[in-house]
Amino acid sequence: MVHEGDIADSLHLVESGRLAAQVSTPSGQIATLNVIAAGEHFGEISLLDHRRPRRTATIVALEPTDTLSISRTAFGKLREEHPAVLHLVTVALAESVDRLSRRLLETMYDGLDHRVYRQLLLLAEVYADPPSSNEATIPLTQEVLAEFVGGARPSVNMALIKLRDQGLVALGRGKVTVLDRRALAARLRKAH
């Protein structure tokens, strides 16, 4: 596990499993920013900015996970031999900034129900097995979902109950099953 505030000296590529990126709020609560799945990465800032020697988020494994890592020193040598690799990391960082900017706008301007629908769709994409499946079981608690959307658990529960009553999700202990991703996407468009 990587902790917010730890020395930041490596990029990690997720080979298998899923992780969550979390930060501490000024009030001491935990905010979950996103799920990082196989094929994704974290820690790119540590390769580009030596003036930021500390991790900006805590990364926790949601299930057994394997990662590959490259240290800042090894990346420096790789960059000297293959200068184009710097462009790849810069693009990855730009994608992260873009994703976080969209989340910030969503949190500032969209209602809670909309944020819950959107997060369920994003998580369903991560957890769908096979990826093309219209159904996906998300093995996260309502508390964790509330952290993702910046809402209180009781309010998120109310939004989930609306979706359950419409036949779009099933609720279980420690999980939410999206029963129809396409219908939920349509509901999200309608709610916006």
C-alpha positions as semicolon CSV with decimal commas, in nm:
position;residue;x (nm);y (nm);z (nm)
1;M;0,000;0,000;0,000
2;V;0,112;0,354;-0,077
3;H;0,027;0,619;0,183
4;E;-0,049;0,986;0,130
5;G;0,264;1,170;0,244
6;D;0,505;0,879;0,173
7;I;0,818;0,948;-0,030
8;A;0,713;0,960;-0,398
9;D;0,981;0,796;-0,607
10;S;0,812;0,553;-0,847
11;L;0,539;0,496;-1,102
12;H;0,328;0,181;-1,065
13;L;0,157;-0,004;-1,349
14;V;-0,132;-0,225;-1,237
15;E;-0,085;-0,572;-1,378
16;S;-0,389;-0,731;-1,210
17;G;-0,649;-0,643;-0,951
18;R;-0,811;-0,315;-0,853
19;L;-0,699;-0,037;-0,621
20;A;-0,860;0,281;-0,488
21;A;-0,697;0,624;-0,471
22;Q;-0,797;0,804;-0,152
23;V;-0,711;1,140;0,005
24;S;-0,774;1,291;0,346
25;T;-1,009;1,589;0,361
26;P;-0,934;1,889;0,582
27;S;-1,197;1,760;0,828
28;G;-1,017;1,425;0,856
29;Q;-1,256;1,221;0,643
30;I;-1,146;0,995;0,358
31;A;-1,244;1,081;0,001
32;T;-1,211;0,807;-0,261
33;L;-1,110;0,960;-0,594
34;N;-1,116;0,663;-0,828
35;V;-1,061;0,293;-0,887
36;I;-0,742;0,198;-1,065
37;A;-0,774;-0,125;-1,263
38;A;-0,541;-0,354;-1,456
39;G;-0,370;-0,166;-1,737
40;E;-0,384;0,165;-1,549
41;H;-0,118;0,338;-1,342
42;F;-0,048;0,570;-1,050
43;G;0,247;0,776;-0,934
44;E;0,331;0,954;-1,259
45;I;0,387;1,286;-1,079
46;S;0,680;1,132;-0,893
47;L;0,863;1,076;-1,223
48;L;0,815;1,429;-1,350
49;D;0,848;1,659;-1,051
50;H;1,134;1,599;-0,810
51;R;1,014;1,902;-0,608
52;R;0,707;1,699;-0,500
53;P;0,878;1,433;-0,295
54;R;0,559;1,310;-0,124
55;R;0,265;1,099;-0,241
56;T;-0,054;1,300;-0,290
57;A;-0,291;1,007;-0,226
58;T;-0,318;0,676;-0,046
59;I;-0,354;0,375;-0,274
60;V;-0,533;0,076;-0,120
61;A;-0,587;-0,265;-0,276
62;L;-0,955;-0,355;-0,314
63;E;-0,858;-0,714;-0,396
64;P;-0,535;-0,910;-0,452
65;T;-0,329;-0,693;-0,684
66;D;0,003;-0,707;-0,869
67;T;0,188;-0,399;-0,990
68;L;0,506;-0,330;-1,178
69;S;0,706;-0,024;-1,079
70;I;0,976;0,197;-1,219
71;S;1,178;0,421;-0,991
72;R;1,251;0,785;-1,064
73;T;1,619;0,694;-1,110
74;A;1,544;0,411;-1,356
75;F;1,298;0,635;-1,541
76;G;1,568;0,905;-1,572
77;K;1,802;0,654;-1,738
78;L;1,522;0,527;-1,963
79;R;1,436;0,885;-2,063
80;E;1,800;0,952;-2,156
81;E;1,805;0,644;-2,382
82;H;1,452;0,693;-2,521
83;P;1,345;1,059;-2,496
84;A;0,996;0,980;-2,637
85;V;0,904;0,799;-2,314
86;L;0,869;1,137;-2,144
87;H;0,584;1,217;-2,383
88;L;0,400;0,900;-2,275
89;V;0,416;0,996;-1,908
90;T;0,314;1,354;-1,987
91;V;0,008;1,228;-2,177
92;A;-0,080;0,999;-1,885
93;L;-0,057;1,293;-1,646
94;A;-0,272;1,510;-1,874
95;E;-0,537;1,235;-1,883
96;S;-0,536;1,223;-1,502
97;V;-0,577;1,600;-1,479
98;D;-0,862;1,588;-1,731
99;R;-1,040;1,310;-1,539
100;L;-1,005;1,494;-1,208
101;S;-1,124;1,821;-1,364
102;R;-1,441;1,649;-1,489
103;R;-1,497;1,501;-1,142
104;L;-1,455;1,843;-0,983
105;L;-1,709;2,001;-1,218
106;E;-1,949;1,713;-1,158
107;T;-1,918;1,750;-0,781
108;M;-1,968;2,125;-0,797
109;Y;-2,260;2,139;-1,037
110;D;-2,443;1,805;-1,056
111;G;-2,694;1,675;-0,803
112;L;-2,624;1,371;-0,590
113;D;-2,851;1,134;-0,787
114;H;-2,666;1,224;-1,109
115;R;-2,329;1,168;-0,940
116;V;-2,442;0,829;-0,808
117;Y;-2,566;0,718;-1,153
118;R;-2,243;0,830;-1,318
119;Q;-2,020;0,663;-1,060
120;L;-2,215;0,339;-1,085
121;L;-2,161;0,341;-1,461
122;L;-1,789;0,408;-1,422
123;L;-1,754;0,132;-1,163
124;A;-1,966;-0,106;-1,373
125;E;-1,720;-0,051;-1,656
126;V;-1,434;-0,146;-1,424
127;Y;-1,608;-0,451;-1,275
128;A;-1,806;-0,591;-1,571
129;D;-1,698;-0,946;-1,648
130;P;-1,679;-0,988;-1,939
131;P;-1,625;-0,618;-2,017
132;S;-1,908;-0,620;-2,272
133;S;-2,161;-0,752;-2,018
134;N;-2,469;-0,537;-1,957
135;E;-2,462;-0,642;-1,589
136;A;-2,185;-0,580;-1,336
137;T;-2,145;-0,651;-0,967
138;I;-1,955;-0,378;-0,786
139;P;-1,809;-0,524;-0,464
140;L;-1,798;-0,194;-0,276
141;T;-2,004;-0,078;0,021
142;Q;-2,247;0,212;0,009
143;E;-2,004;0,396;0,237
144;V;-1,728;0,370;-0,025
145;L;-1,972;0,473;-0,299
146;A;-2,063;0,778;-0,085
147;E;-1,690;0,865;-0,068
148;F;-1,670;0,850;-0,448
149;V;-1,962;1,084;-0,505
150;G;-1,900;1,324;-0,217
151;G;-2,228;1,248;-0,041
152;A;-2,354;1,111;0,287
153;R;-2,424;0,738;0,301
154;P;-2,796;0,782;0,385
155;S;-2,843;1,011;0,083
156;V;-2,658;0,770;-0,145
157;N;-2,873;0,489;-0,008
158;M;-3,186;0,683;-0,107
159;A;-3,055;0,726;-0,462
160;L;-2,975;0,354;-0,479
161;I;-3,322;0,261;-0,354
162;K;-3,474;0,470;-0,638
163;L;-3,264;0,274;-0,886
164;R;-3,353;-0,055;-0,719
165;D;-3,724;0,028;-0,738
166;Q;-3,679;0,096;-1,111
167;G;-3,513;-0,245;-1,157
168;L;-3,177;-0,097;-1,256
169;V;-2,972;-0,220;-0,959
170;A;-2,982;-0,490;-0,693
171;L;-2,849;-0,412;-0,348
172;G;-2,663;-0,662;-0,133
173;R;-2,432;-0,666;0,164
174;G;-2,112;-0,494;0,054
175;K;-2,210;-0,480;-0,312
176;V;-2,429;-0,313;-0,571
177;T;-2,519;-0,500;-0,891
178;V;-2,597;-0,289;-1,194
179;L;-2,857;-0,502;-1,371
180;D;-2,877;-0,301;-1,694
181;R;-2,585;-0,072;-1,781
182;R;-2,753;0,060;-2,097
183;A;-3,074;0,153;-1,913
184;L;-2,872;0,320;-1,636
185;A;-2,682;0,520;-1,899
186;A;-3,015;0,630;-2,048
187;R;-3,136;0,727;-1,699
188;L;-2,819;0,932;-1,649
189;R;-2,876;1,119;-1,977
190;K;-3,236;1,185;-1,877
191;A;-3,135;1,310;-1,530
192;H;-2,890;1,557;-1,677
